[in-house]
Structure formats: structure tokens, C-alpha cells
Amino acid sequence: ELISEMDIWNEESRQVKCIRNDDGLWGNTDSASKYLEVGKIYSVTNVDRHDWHTRITLAEFPDKRFNSVCFGELNT
């Protein structure tokens, strides 16, 4: 399974893979290390782009927002 950087311009609901969950580098989002597991597949429900970062919402954690850099696209 090949992984590429998350496409923040794709606003469709889809599955992505967690590629990192380290905190400290991403301000203004929920704690990735508390909720995300590296290597696990999650379902994107919303993409919220800003000038300097992009936050995404996952079906698994509908009330949390995570930085898009924590995820990679699944190539099928």
C-alpha cells in the first residue's frame, strides 16, 4: 500500500492513513498522540483549510480536529 501526502484540496469524504501523531508541532488542533494511532486508517468527514494549516475532522472523532500533516492518502 503506497502513501502520498494528504491532498488538502480534496474535500470528499474518504479514508486516510495516520502517518504521525506527534504533538508540539501543530498548534490549534486536538492532541494527535491522545487519539490517533500511527498506521491506522481513519475516515475524513471535513477538510478545513486555513492560510498556514489545514484541520480535518474524522468520523471516528467527530468533535475533534487534527492537523492534515498527520495523514497520508491511500493509493488504490
FENHU-V714824 format. One line per field, one symbol per residue. psi: psi as a letter, one per 30 degrees, with the letter a starting at -180 (. if undefined). A space follows every 10 residues. Layout:
# FENHU-V714824
psi->???
This chain:
# FENHU-V714824
psi->kkklkkjffj gkklklkkfl gklefjlgll jeffekkkfk kljkfkkjkl eflkklkkef ifglklkfff llkkj.
